[in-house]
Amino acid sequence: MSRIGKKPVEIPSGVTVSVSAEGVVTVKGPKGELKQTVDRDIKIEVKDGNVDVIRPTDQIRHRAMHGLYRSLISNMVKGVTEGYKKQLELVGVGFKASNQGNLLDLALGYSHNIIFEIPKELKVGTSQEKGQNPMINFESIDKQLIGQVCAKIRSLRKPEPYKGKGVKFAGEVLRRKAGKAAGK
């Protein structure tokens, strides 16, 4: 048995979990509503304030999906109660970020600014304090979506290993390399 898959997901007060006949799990809470389609072989049971994920056999495919769907449902429950936050930091001279609604304007050292449209499910904010690197703050109830958008923005200018310039997650530790002078 999967150690993750056999743990039940506790449903906090104020959250409702329902499963449709087509295998769509819907989680409603104070911050919003999320839906996830579950494979037809995996059974989802809601009882006694817990959600149980049950697999039919010990096939590799079923074992893989067992823990996956339990984690996805757990992330949905946490998202509609607490939500998720991520921060990106822009490290580099002249790197800037500003937003008008859900349009993010990034100056990342290219000859042009990059205009990035943020999905409406995300809340975005930018901040720039004197002496600090510009920060981009994201808030959402959907863990997958917030991670995907942050990864896409990070891929526009990944941190380089010599000076660390680029877009990185706040608190991310970069592996740095020595320059040419250190080789002698």
Buried (B, 14 or more C-beta within 10 A) or exposed (E): EBEEBBBBBEBEEEBEBEBEEEBEBBBBBEBBEBEBEBBEBBBBEBEEEEBBBEBEEEEEEBBEBBBBBBBBBBBBBBBBBEBBEBBBBBBBEEBBBBBEEBEBBBBBEEEEEBEBEBEEBBBBEBEEEEEEBBBBBBBBBBBBBBBEBBEEBBEEBEBBEEBBBBBBBEEEEBEEEEEEEEEE
